[in-house]
Amino acid sequence: MKYAKRLQSLMLGASLLAAGMPSWAVTDSRGGPSVLQLNFQQPVTQIAQQIYSLHTWMMVVCLVIFFAVFGVMFWSIFKHRKSLGHKPATFHESTTVEILWTIVPFVIVIGMALPATRTVVAMKDTSNADLTIKVTGMQWKWGYDYLNGEGEGISFLSMLSTPRTQIGLPGVAPTEARGENYLLEVDNPVVVPVNKKIRIVLTANDVIHSWAVPRFGVKQDAIPGFVRDTWFKAEKVGTYRGECVELCGKEHAFMPIVVNVVSDDDYTKWVDGKKKEMAAKAEDPNKTWTIDELKTMGAKVYATNCAVCHQATGKGVPGAFASLDGSPVVNGPKAGQIQVLLNGKNSGAFSAQMPSWKQLSNTDIAAVITYTRNSWSNKAQENIVQPAEVLAARK
């Protein structure tokens, strides 16, 4: 009976998909993996090309050894079988064989180790960089700060931009067909100039993450409390995709990396535009906002940063993300909610952790708190928060 019910459920699900669900056709991702891809992604840096060549060389060596060993073994078994009248030889040792099976593996290992060592040493040489970018891993997004070189001072967050309608929720099927860059697209890509050495300095503010872009030949862990670095020099203009490759929690699959490699002129234009954008967002913490202004701004901040977990309805996901609709924190003293956004909240259950959002501006935090306190069924007495209050809480 139990299995009959399961079969009925599967048949019902299949009929629903056939009747009205979108098609899940898989296509190549530009700058990312390809359908039925068997080998590495096409390299666009010298290091990635060396890794690709090393992989091919070592695969050839392994195949030659495999066919040589098993070829001799099966030939010996076939040619010297008992039915042909062969008898086992009786000997104890062979100095020649002992020397050969010591020297030959040594030569093979040296032949593989020398080029690999050269590549590993080159991967660690981050000196003389044209541009230095600090990358901070956090659950579950990336923070980028341009430290040195053209673009110094630029800072932004990069988050998954694939809509939840394509991803679905626990127990809720997706309602929209998946795009070609499903789970590999972000709202703010990293932009770097072509043919320039880019040093990446990595750390994390919660758990271990790992920044990896296969076509650059780059994979480096971001560890809380430590600073690691790596580098790349892309030789071809284009968009290249990667993702966090260190299991970092339940949203681990939603931490893509997108790097746009552009010409020098286009990079200069991007830097100018980004700095103007940041200047326009520069805030006066002493400005007093109206509740309607904060709610309007807060709705946008919530949709960008919060709705992915707590949902547009504020109901959250039972067992994973807390509901903000009717929440005692949202309806309680505003100082408590400010602290939660600035410092996060660890309830002791991994899936219920609330990450810190101190990387948001004072105005954004004030706006999103004001929005949540005046939305859905919430009717908080302290229903408005000003940026100055957030700034004071940071100190």
LOTOR-20195 format. One record per residue (C-alpha): residue number from 1; residue in three letters; x, y, z. Coordinates in steps of 0.02 Angstrom, whole numbers, always signed. Layout:
BEGIN
+-----+-----+--------+--------+--------+
|   k |   r |   east |  north |     up |
+-----+-----+--------+--------+--------+
| NUM | ALA |      X |      Y |      Z |
...
+-----+-----+--------+--------+--------+
***
This chain:
BEGIN
+-----+-----+--------+--------+--------+
|   k |   r |   east |  north |     up |
+-----+-----+--------+--------+--------+
|   1 | MET |     +0 |     +0 |     +0 |
|   2 | LYS |   +141 |   +119 |    +46 |
|   3 | TYR |   +228 |    +93 |   -121 |
|   4 | ALA |    +64 |   +110 |   -217 |
|   5 | LYS |    +38 |   +282 |   -140 |
|   6 | ARG |   +215 |   +333 |   -186 |
|   7 | LEU |   +187 |   +276 |   -364 |
|   8 | GLN |    +24 |   +375 |   -371 |
|   9 | SER |   +116 |   +530 |   -310 |
|  10 | LEU |   +251 |   +510 |   -442 |
|  11 | MET |   +122 |   +485 |   -579 |
|  12 | LEU |    +26 |   +639 |   -520 |
|  13 | GLY |   +185 |   +743 |   -520 |
|  14 | ALA |   +229 |   +684 |   -695 |
|  15 | SER |    +56 |   +728 |   -760 |
|  16 | LEU |    +67 |   +901 |   -682 |
|  17 | LEU |   +235 |   +931 |   -764 |
|  18 | ALA |   +169 |   +873 |   -932 |
|  19 | ALA |    +14 |   +980 |   -916 |
|  20 | GLY |    +79 |  +1148 |   -862 |
|  21 | MET |   +255 |  +1156 |   -793 |
|  22 | PRO |   +393 |  +1243 |   -891 |
|  23 | SER |   +521 |  +1144 |   -990 |
|  24 | TRP |   +688 |  +1110 |   -904 |
|  25 | ALA |   +796 |  +1107 |  -1062 |
|  26 | VAL |   +980 |  +1126 |  -1018 |
|  27 | THR |  +1091 |  +1238 |  -1123 |
|  28 | ASP |  +1274 |  +1291 |  -1120 |
|  29 | SER |  +1318 |  +1430 |  -1000 |
|  30 | ARG |  +1418 |  +1568 |  -1085 |
|  31 | GLY |  +1579 |  +1583 |   -986 |
|  32 | GLY |  +1533 |  +1430 |   -883 |
|  33 | PRO |  +1508 |  +1242 |   -905 |
|  34 | SER |  +1442 |  +1163 |  -1064 |
|  35 | VAL |  +1317 |  +1023 |  -1089 |
|  36 | LEU |  +1401 |   +850 |  -1091 |
|  37 | GLN |  +1569 |   +931 |  -1057 |
|  38 | LEU |  +1701 |   +797 |  -1024 |
|  39 | ASN |  +1861 |   +898 |  -1008 |
|  40 | PHE |  +1910 |  +1060 |   -920 |
|  41 | GLN |  +1832 |  +1224 |   -972 |
|  42 | GLN |  +1930 |  +1315 |  -1107 |
|  43 | PRO |  +2071 |  +1411 |  -1020 |
|  44 | VAL |  +2093 |  +1599 |  -1041 |
|  45 | THR |  +2247 |  +1623 |   -931 |
|  46 | GLN |  +2424 |  +1555 |   -942 |
|  47 | ILE |  +2404 |  +1464 |   -776 |
|  48 | ALA |  +2242 |  +1382 |   -832 |
|  49 | GLN |  +2326 |  +1329 |   -994 |
|  50 | GLN |  +2469 |  +1251 |   -897 |
|  51 | ILE |  +2346 |  +1158 |   -785 |
|  52 | TYR |  +2255 |  +1096 |   -940 |
|  53 | SER |  +2418 |  +1037 |  -1019 |
|  54 | LEU |  +2476 |   +953 |   -857 |
|  55 | HIS |  +2311 |   +863 |   -844 |
|  56 | THR |  +2327 |   +800 |  -1023 |
|  57 | TRP |  +2509 |   +749 |   -999 |
|  58 | MET |  +2476 |   +654 |   -838 |
|  59 | MET |  +2324 |   +569 |   -913 |
|  60 | VAL |  +2432 |   +509 |  -1058 |
|  61 | VAL |  +2566 |   +445 |   -937 |
|  62 | CYS |  +2435 |   +352 |   -835 |
|  63 | LEU |  +2357 |   +275 |   -991 |
|  64 | VAL |  +2527 |   +218 |  -1056 |
|  65 | ILE |  +2567 |   +138 |   -888 |
|  66 | PHE |  +2394 |    +59 |   -881 |
|  67 | PHE |  +2404 |    -20 |  -1054 |
|  68 | ALA |  +2586 |    -71 |  -1032 |
|  69 | VAL |  +2557 |   -158 |   -865 |
|  70 | PHE |  +2394 |   -243 |   -910 |
|  71 | GLY |  +2456 |   -282 |  -1086 |
|  72 | VAL |  +2608 |   -375 |  -1019 |
|  73 | MET |  +2503 |   -459 |   -885 |
|  74 | PHE |  +2370 |   -525 |  -1005 |
|  75 | TRP |  +2501 |   -571 |  -1137 |
|  76 | SER |  +2596 |   -671 |  -1005 |
|  77 | ILE |  +2439 |   -758 |   -946 |
|  78 | PHE |  +2388 |   -803 |  -1124 |
|  79 | LYS |  +2558 |   -854 |  -1192 |
|  80 | HIS |  +2621 |   -948 |  -1039 |
|  81 | ARG |  +2466 |  -1040 |   -986 |
|  82 | LYS |  +2477 |  -1219 |   -924 |
|  83 | SER |  +2378 |  -1290 |  -1071 |
|  84 | LEU |  +2524 |  -1245 |  -1186 |
|  85 | GLY |  +2643 |  -1345 |  -1078 |
|  86 | HIS |  +2726 |  -1200 |   -988 |
|  87 | LYS |  +2789 |  -1224 |   -812 |
|  88 | PRO |  +2819 |  -1089 |   -681 |
|  89 | ALA |  +2997 |  -1027 |   -668 |
|  90 | THR |  +3092 |  -1049 |   -507 |
|  91 | PHE |  +3200 |   -900 |   -459 |
|  92 | HIS |  +3219 |   -792 |   -305 |
|  93 | GLU |  +3275 |   -620 |   -364 |
|  94 | SER |  +3336 |   -522 |   -514 |
|  95 | THR |  +3452 |   -375 |   -487 |
|  96 | THR |  +3408 |   -306 |   -659 |
|  97 | VAL |  +3222 |   -308 |   -623 |
|  98 | GLU |  +3250 |   -229 |   -451 |
|  99 | ILE |  +3349 |    -87 |   -530 |
| 100 | LEU |  +3224 |    -60 |   -670 |
| 101 | TRP |  +3070 |    -52 |   -562 |
| 102 | THR |  +3158 |    +75 |   -452 |
| 103 | ILE |  +3228 |   +187 |   -588 |
| 104 | VAL |  +3079 |   +186 |   -707 |
| 105 | PRO |  +2949 |   +246 |   -578 |
| 106 | PHE |  +3075 |   +376 |   -516 |
| 107 | VAL |  +3096 |   +446 |   -692 |
| 108 | ILE |  +2907 |   +448 |   -717 |
| 109 | VAL |  +2878 |   +540 |   -553 |
| 110 | ILE |  +3013 |   +669 |   -592 |
| 111 | GLY |  +2941 |   +694 |   -766 |
| 112 | MET |  +2772 |   +733 |   -689 |
| 113 | ALA |  +2832 |   +830 |   -537 |
| 114 | LEU |  +2947 |   +956 |   -621 |
| 115 | PRO |  +2818 |  +1041 |   -735 |
| 116 | ALA |  +2687 |  +1030 |   -597 |
| 117 | THR |  +2804 |  +1116 |   -474 |
| 118 | ARG |  +2839 |  +1257 |   -596 |
| 119 | THR |  +2652 |  +1287 |   -615 |
| 120 | VAL |  +2619 |  +1281 |   -427 |
| 121 | VAL |  +2759 |  +1407 |   -394 |
| 122 | ALA |  +2690 |  +1522 |   -530 |
| 123 | MET |  +2515 |  +1509 |   -455 |
| 124 | LYS |  +2582 |  +1577 |   -289 |
| 125 | ASP |  +2675 |  +1725 |   -364 |
| 126 | THR |  +2558 |  +1871 |   -331 |
| 127 | SER |  +2691 |  +2006 |   -346 |
| 128 | ASN |  +2684 |  +2156 |   -464 |
| 129 | ALA |  +2495 |  +2154 |   -480 |
| 130 | ASP |  +2410 |  +2290 |   -583 |
| 131 | LEU |  +2253 |  +2280 |   -478 |
| 132 | THR |  +2214 |  +2211 |   -305 |
| 133 | ILE |  +2038 |  +2159 |   -255 |
| 134 | LYS |  +1987 |  +2100 |    -82 |
| 135 | VAL |  +1856 |  +1963 |    -87 |
| 136 | THR |  +1755 |  +1924 |    +69 |
| 137 | GLY |  +1651 |  +1766 |    +75 |
| 138 | MET |  +1493 |  +1770 |   +178 |
| 139 | GLN |  +1334 |  +1668 |   +192 |
| 140 | TRP |  +1285 |  +1673 |    +52 |
| 141 | LYS |  +1359 |  +1811 |    -54 |
| 142 | TRP |  +1526 |  +1890 |   -100 |
| 143 | GLY |  +1593 |  +2060 |    -51 |
| 144 | TYR |  +1719 |  +2148 |   -164 |
| 145 | ASP |  +1833 |  +2293 |   -119 |
| 146 | TYR |  +1954 |  +2366 |   -247 |
| 147 | LEU |  +2110 |  +2403 |   -142 |
| 148 | ASN |  +2245 |  +2457 |   -264 |
| 149 | GLY |  +2257 |  +2510 |   -444 |
| 150 | GLU |  +2128 |  +2593 |   -555 |
| 151 | GLY |  +1960 |  +2580 |   -468 |
| 152 | GLU |  +2032 |  +2594 |   -292 |
| 153 | GLY |  +1891 |  +2628 |   -169 |
| 154 | ILE |  +1754 |  +2537 |   -264 |
| 155 | SER |  +1656 |  +2419 |   -152 |
| 156 | PHE |  +1500 |  +2315 |   -180 |
| 157 | LEU |  +1409 |  +2153 |   -140 |
| 158 | SER |  +1378 |  +2019 |   -270 |
| 159 | MET |  +1229 |  +1904 |   -247 |
| 160 | LEU |  +1137 |  +1771 |   -345 |
| 161 | SER |  +1014 |  +1849 |   -467 |
| 162 | THR |   +924 |  +1691 |   -524 |
| 163 | PRO |   +743 |  +1719 |   -468 |
| 164 | ARG |   +663 |  +1603 |   -342 |
| 165 | THR |   +528 |  +1564 |   -470 |
| 166 | GLN |   +662 |  +1464 |   -562 |
| 167 | ILE |   +734 |  +1384 |   -405 |
| 168 | GLY |   +579 |  +1340 |   -305 |
| 169 | LEU |   +566 |  +1315 |   -117 |
| 170 | PRO |   +562 |  +1163 |     -2 |
| 171 | GLY |   +403 |  +1074 |    -51 |
| 172 | VAL |   +362 |  +1203 |   -185 |
| 173 | ALA |   +409 |  +1170 |   -367 |
| 174 | PRO |   +483 |  +1309 |   -476 |
| 175 | THR |   +359 |  +1397 |   -589 |
| 176 | GLU |   +475 |  +1472 |   -718 |
| 177 | ALA |   +589 |  +1392 |   -848 |
| 178 | ARG |   +772 |  +1399 |   -801 |
| 179 | GLY |   +886 |  +1517 |   -897 |
| 180 | GLU |  +1050 |  +1469 |   -979 |
| 181 | ASN |  +1149 |  +1536 |   -830 |
| 182 | TYR |  +1039 |  +1459 |   -696 |
| 183 | LEU |  +1123 |  +1481 |   -525 |
| 184 | LEU |  +1275 |  +1558 |   -612 |
| 185 | GLU |  +1216 |  +1739 |   -627 |
| 186 | VAL |  +1238 |  +1885 |   -507 |
| 187 | ASP |  +1173 |  +2061 |   -485 |
| 188 | ASN |  +1347 |  +2142 |   -474 |
| 189 | PRO |  +1486 |  +2054 |   -572 |
| 190 | VAL |  +1670 |  +2086 |   -543 |
| 191 | VAL |  +1744 |  +2192 |   -683 |
| 192 | VAL |  +1930 |  +2186 |   -727 |
| 193 | PRO |  +2036 |  +2243 |   -875 |
| 194 | VAL |  +2104 |  +2117 |  -1000 |
| 195 | ASN |  +2290 |  +2070 |   -999 |
| 196 | LYS |  +2317 |  +2144 |   -825 |
| 197 | LYS |  +2378 |  +2046 |   -673 |
| 198 | ILE |  +2238 |  +2042 |   -544 |
| 199 | ARG |  +2282 |  +1997 |   -366 |
| 200 | ILE |  +2139 |  +1925 |   -264 |
| 201 | VAL |  +2152 |  +1939 |    -74 |
| 202 | LEU |  +2028 |  +1825 |    +14 |
| 203 | THR |  +1950 |  +1809 |   +185 |
| 204 | ALA |  +1779 |  +1765 |   +258 |
| 205 | ASN |  +1671 |  +1833 |   +397 |
| 206 | ASP |  +1578 |  +1675 |   +450 |
| 207 | VAL |  +1630 |  +1503 |   +383 |
| 208 | ILE |  +1754 |  +1438 |   +255 |
| 209 | HIS |  +1711 |  +1481 |    +74 |
| 210 | SER |  +1812 |  +1455 |    -84 |
| 211 | TRP |  +1826 |  +1571 |   -233 |
| 212 | ALA |  +1847 |  +1474 |   -395 |
| 213 | VAL |  +1839 |  +1519 |   -580 |
| 214 | PRO |  +1887 |  +1365 |   -684 |
| 215 | ARG |  +1934 |  +1458 |   -843 |
| 216 | PHE |  +2059 |  +1563 |   -744 |
| 217 | GLY |  +2136 |  +1410 |   -659 |
| 218 | VAL |  +2095 |  +1492 |   -491 |
| 219 | LYS |  +2032 |  +1407 |   -334 |
| 220 | GLN |  +2073 |  +1482 |   -164 |
| 221 | ASP |  +1991 |  +1458 |     +6 |
| 222 | ALA |  +1925 |  +1608 |   +103 |
| 223 | ILE |  +1948 |  +1571 |   +289 |
| 224 | PRO |  +1883 |  +1677 |   +435 |
| 225 | GLY |  +2026 |  +1761 |   +526 |
| 226 | PHE |  +2153 |  +1725 |   +388 |
| 227 | VAL |  +2206 |  +1815 |   +230 |
| 228 | ARG |  +2247 |  +1710 |    +76 |
| 229 | ASP |  +2287 |  +1771 |    -98 |
| 230 | THR |  +2293 |  +1713 |   -278 |
| 231 | TRP |  +2298 |  +1795 |   -449 |
| 232 | PHE |  +2247 |  +1784 |   -631 |
| 233 | LYS |  +2282 |  +1874 |   -794 |
| 234 | ALA |  +2141 |  +1849 |   -918 |
| 235 | GLU |  +2197 |  +1858 |  -1099 |
| 236 | LYS |  +2027 |  +1864 |  -1180 |
| 237 | VAL |  +1881 |  +1984 |  -1161 |
| 238 | GLY |  +1722 |  +1898 |  -1103 |
| 239 | THR |  +1615 |  +1843 |   -957 |
| 240 | TYR |  +1680 |  +1701 |   -848 |
| 241 | ARG |  +1585 |  +1607 |   -714 |
| 242 | GLY |  +1628 |  +1511 |   -558 |
| 243 | GLU |  +1555 |  +1477 |   -387 |
| 244 | CYS |  +1595 |  +1439 |   -207 |
| 245 | VAL |  +1670 |  +1264 |   -203 |
| 246 | GLU |  +1681 |  +1241 |    -14 |
| 247 | LEU |  +1524 |  +1175 |    +72 |
| 248 | CYS |  +1471 |  +1327 |   +174 |
| 249 | GLY |  +1291 |  +1294 |   +226 |
| 250 | LYS |  +1119 |  +1264 |   +155 |
| 251 | GLU |  +1131 |  +1404 |    +25 |
| 252 | HIS |  +1304 |  +1347 |    -34 |
| 253 | ALA |  +1238 |  +1318 |   -210 |
| 254 | PHE |  +1181 |  +1499 |   -220 |
| 255 | MET |  +1353 |  +1585 |   -215 |
| 256 | PRO |  +1403 |  +1608 |   -397 |
| 257 | ILE |  +1550 |  +1712 |   -458 |
| 258 | VAL |  +1543 |  +1814 |   -619 |
| 259 | VAL |  +1695 |  +1907 |   -686 |
| 260 | ASN |  +1679 |  +2022 |   -836 |
| 261 | VAL |  +1845 |  +2046 |   -924 |
| 262 | VAL |  +1839 |  +2205 |  -1029 |
| 263 | SER |  +1956 |  +2316 |  -1130 |
| 264 | ASP |  +2055 |  +2454 |  -1044 |
| 265 | ASP |  +1938 |  +2589 |  -1111 |
| 266 | ASP |  +1782 |  +2496 |  -1056 |
| 267 | TYR |  +1859 |  +2466 |   -885 |
| 268 | THR |  +1895 |  +2652 |   -863 |
| 269 | LYS |  +1714 |  +2690 |   -909 |
| 270 | TRP |  +1652 |  +2560 |   -785 |
| 271 | VAL |  +1760 |  +2634 |   -646 |
| 272 | ASP |  +1696 |  +2809 |   -680 |
| 273 | GLY |  +1516 |  +2750 |   -683 |
| 274 | LYS |  +1536 |  +2646 |   -525 |
| 275 | LYS |  +1614 |  +2790 |   -429 |
| 276 | LYS |  +1475 |  +2906 |   -482 |
| 277 | GLU |  +1348 |  +2776 |   -428 |
| 278 | MET |  +1433 |  +2760 |   -258 |
| 279 | ALA |  +1441 |  +2950 |   -239 |
| 280 | ALA |  +1256 |  +2963 |   -277 |
| 281 | LYS |  +1220 |  +2836 |   -140 |
| 282 | ALA |  +1334 |  +2922 |    -14 |
| 283 | GLU |  +1225 |  +2961 |   +134 |
| 284 | ASP |  +1208 |  +3096 |   +264 |
| 285 | PRO |  +1180 |  +2998 |   +425 |
| 286 | ASN |  +1103 |  +3151 |   +505 |
| 287 | LYS |   +966 |  +3168 |   +375 |
| 288 | THR |   +792 |  +3135 |   +443 |
| 289 | TRP |   +684 |  +3031 |   +327 |
| 290 | THR |   +495 |  +3018 |   +323 |
| 291 | ILE |   +417 |  +2849 |   +357 |
| 292 | ASP |   +352 |  +2838 |   +178 |
| 293 | GLU |   +525 |  +2872 |   +106 |
| 294 | LEU |   +602 |  +2736 |   +216 |
| 295 | LYS |   +465 |  +2611 |   +175 |
| 296 | THR |   +486 |  +2639 |    -13 |
| 297 | MET |   +675 |  +2619 |     -3 |
| 298 | GLY |   +659 |  +2474 |   +120 |
| 299 | ALA |   +547 |  +2376 |     +2 |
| 300 | LYS |   +687 |  +2377 |   -128 |
| 301 | VAL |   +820 |  +2329 |     -1 |
| 302 | TYR |   +709 |  +2188 |    +63 |
| 303 | ALA |   +674 |  +2121 |   -112 |
| 304 | THR |   +861 |  +2120 |   -154 |
| 305 | ASN |   +933 |  +2051 |     +7 |
| 306 | CYS |   +800 |  +1974 |   +118 |
| 307 | ALA |   +660 |  +1901 |    +12 |
| 308 | VAL |   +767 |  +1755 |    -46 |
| 309 | CYS |   +759 |  +1683 |   +132 |
| 310 | HIS |   +612 |  +1764 |   +219 |
| 311 | GLN |   +504 |  +1770 |    +61 |
| 312 | ALA |   +410 |  +1917 |    -13 |
| 313 | THR |   +265 |  +1879 |   +103 |
| 314 | GLY |   +376 |  +1886 |   +258 |
| 315 | LYS |   +320 |  +1709 |   +305 |
| 316 | GLY |   +494 |  +1634 |   +290 |
| 317 | VAL |   +521 |  +1447 |   +264 |
| 318 | PRO |   +468 |  +1336 |   +410 |
| 319 | GLY |   +617 |  +1247 |   +485 |
| 320 | ALA |   +742 |  +1351 |   +387 |
| 321 | PHE |   +708 |  +1538 |   +390 |
| 322 | ALA |   +609 |  +1631 |   +523 |
| 323 | SER |   +447 |  +1719 |   +483 |
| 324 | LEU |   +456 |  +1909 |   +497 |
| 325 | ASP |   +267 |  +1925 |   +490 |
| 326 | GLY |   +217 |  +1932 |   +673 |
| 327 | SER |   +396 |  +1911 |   +733 |
| 328 | PRO |   +427 |  +1967 |   +913 |
| 329 | VAL |   +594 |  +2041 |   +858 |
| 330 | VAL |   +514 |  +2145 |   +721 |
| 331 | ASN |   +372 |  +2201 |   +833 |
| 332 | GLY |   +482 |  +2225 |   +986 |
| 333 | PRO |   +607 |  +2364 |  +1030 |
| 334 | LYS |   +693 |  +2428 |   +874 |
| 335 | ALA |   +864 |  +2422 |   +956 |
| 336 | GLY |   +854 |  +2232 |   +959 |
| 337 | GLN |   +816 |  +2221 |   +773 |
| 338 | ILE |   +957 |  +2341 |   +732 |
| 339 | GLN |  +1078 |  +2229 |   +828 |
| 340 | VAL |  +1017 |  +2074 |   +736 |
| 341 | LEU |  +1051 |  +2154 |   +566 |
| 342 | LEU |  +1220 |  +2221 |   +619 |
| 343 | ASN |  +1285 |  +2069 |   +711 |
| 344 | GLY |  +1179 |  +1924 |   +650 |
| 345 | LYS |  +1099 |  +1795 |   +761 |
| 346 | ASN |  +1156 |  +1619 |   +800 |
| 347 | SER |  +1017 |  +1516 |   +877 |
| 348 | GLY |  +1128 |  +1362 |   +892 |
| 349 | ALA |  +1044 |  +1276 |   +745 |
| 350 | PHE |  +1146 |  +1295 |   +586 |
| 351 | SER |   +998 |  +1313 |   +470 |
| 352 | ALA |   +925 |  +1452 |   +577 |
| 353 | GLN |  +1078 |  +1566 |   +579 |
| 354 | MET |  +1051 |  +1747 |   +531 |
| 355 | PRO |  +1208 |  +1821 |   +451 |
| 356 | SER |  +1270 |  +1996 |   +488 |
| 357 | TRP |  +1216 |  +2131 |   +365 |
| 358 | LYS |  +1332 |  +2268 |   +428 |
| 359 | GLN |  +1400 |  +2286 |   +251 |
| 360 | LEU |  +1237 |  +2375 |   +205 |
| 361 | SER |  +1233 |  +2564 |   +228 |
| 362 | ASN |  +1153 |  +2644 |   +380 |
| 363 | THR |  +1012 |  +2709 |   +272 |
| 364 | ASP |   +979 |  +2538 |   +193 |
| 365 | ILE |   +971 |  +2455 |   +365 |
| 366 | ALA |   +858 |  +2590 |   +434 |
| 367 | ALA |   +746 |  +2577 |   +280 |
| 368 | VAL |   +728 |  +2388 |   +282 |
| 369 | ILE |   +690 |  +2386 |   +469 |
| 370 | THR |   +559 |  +2521 |   +446 |
| 371 | TYR |   +485 |  +2424 |   +300 |
| 372 | THR |   +470 |  +2260 |   +398 |
| 373 | ARG |   +394 |  +2349 |   +549 |
| 374 | ASN |   +256 |  +2422 |   +442 |
| 375 | SER |   +221 |  +2274 |   +326 |
| 376 | TRP |   +108 |  +2122 |   +327 |
| 377 | SER |    +22 |  +2106 |   +497 |
| 378 | ASN |   +161 |  +2194 |   +593 |
| 379 | LYS |   +111 |  +2345 |   +695 |
| 380 | ALA |   +265 |  +2390 |   +796 |
| 381 | GLN |   +250 |  +2537 |   +915 |
| 382 | GLU |   +426 |  +2594 |   +869 |
| 383 | ASN |   +386 |  +2592 |   +684 |
| 384 | ILE |   +524 |  +2702 |   +612 |
| 385 | VAL |   +714 |  +2693 |   +619 |
| 386 | GLN |   +829 |  +2833 |   +561 |
| 387 | PRO |  +1005 |  +2808 |   +489 |
| 388 | ALA |  +1080 |  +2902 |   +637 |
| 389 | GLU |  +1014 |  +2767 |   +755 |
| 390 | VAL |  +1100 |  +2631 |   +653 |
| 391 | LEU |  +1261 |  +2731 |   +650 |
| 392 | ALA |  +1255 |  +2750 |   +839 |
| 393 | ALA |  +1227 |  +2562 |   +859 |
| 394 | ARG |  +1384 |  +2525 |   +758 |
| 395 | LYS |  +1496 |  +2615 |   +882 |
+-----+-----+--------+--------+--------+
***
